Amino acid sequence: MVTIERKSFGLHDIVEMKKPHPCGTNAWKVIRMGMDIRMKCTGCGHSVLLPRSRFEKRLKKVLISAAEQEKEPKKPPESL
């Protein structure tokens, strides 16, 4: 029997899907997780809701995990 490894992803991850968005960007931010996954296009800001099963089929890879984003130092606001 062949077991398929499930792709792991989390809330606020930046993911790449198999097909790009019509705006030309192929990076999406996961903004809601549950039975459905809501993701937001990082290019134009369009939000899409997909059933988890369809999301997992279309997911290509995780570009930036939320844990990596937290490790990056925050830039202090520039004062005028």
N, C-alpha and C positions, 0 to 999 in steps of 0.2 A: 504494500500500500504506500502511495506517495503522499507525504504530508507537505502542504504548502505553508510556508512561513508567512504570517500576517505582517503587513507593513506597520511599523510603529510611528505614530505621529501624536502630537499633543496640541493643546490650546495655545494659540499665538505663534505656532510654527509657520514659517514661510515654506510653502510646498510648490513643487512643479508638477503639472498635470501632463497627460499624454498629448493633449491638443492645446495649442495656445488660444487665448481669448481673442476675439476679433479686433481688439484695440492693439494687438501685437505683443502684449506682455504675456509671459508664461509663469509668473510668480504670483501666488495667492497666499493670503494670510488667513489662517483658521481662526474664526472669531466666535464660534459656538460649536459645542460637541454634545452629542446625545444620540438618539436614534437617527437623527439627521445631522449633517455637518453644514454649517454656514461658513462660507469663505468669501473674502473680499479681494478683488483684483487690485494689485499694488500699482497698476498703471493708471486706471481710470476711476477706481473706487467702486465699481459695480459689485453688488452683493448677490451671491447665488446660494441656494439651499439645495443640497443633494441628500438622498438617502445614504446612510453609511455604506451599504453594500456597493452602490454605484460609485461613491467617492473612492472606496478602496480599490475598485477595478481600474479607475481612471488615474489614480495617483502614480506618478513616476518615481519621485524621490522627495525627500525633505531637504530643502536647500539650506535653511538656517533653523535650528531648533530654538525654542523659547529659552532654554537653559543657556545657549550660547549668546543670545541677545542680552541676557541679564549680566553675563560676565564682562561684556564690553563696557569700558568706562563711559560714563555719561559726560557729555561736553558741557561745561558751565555756560550759562547764558552770557552772551557778549553784551557788555555795557557800552552805551554810547559816549 
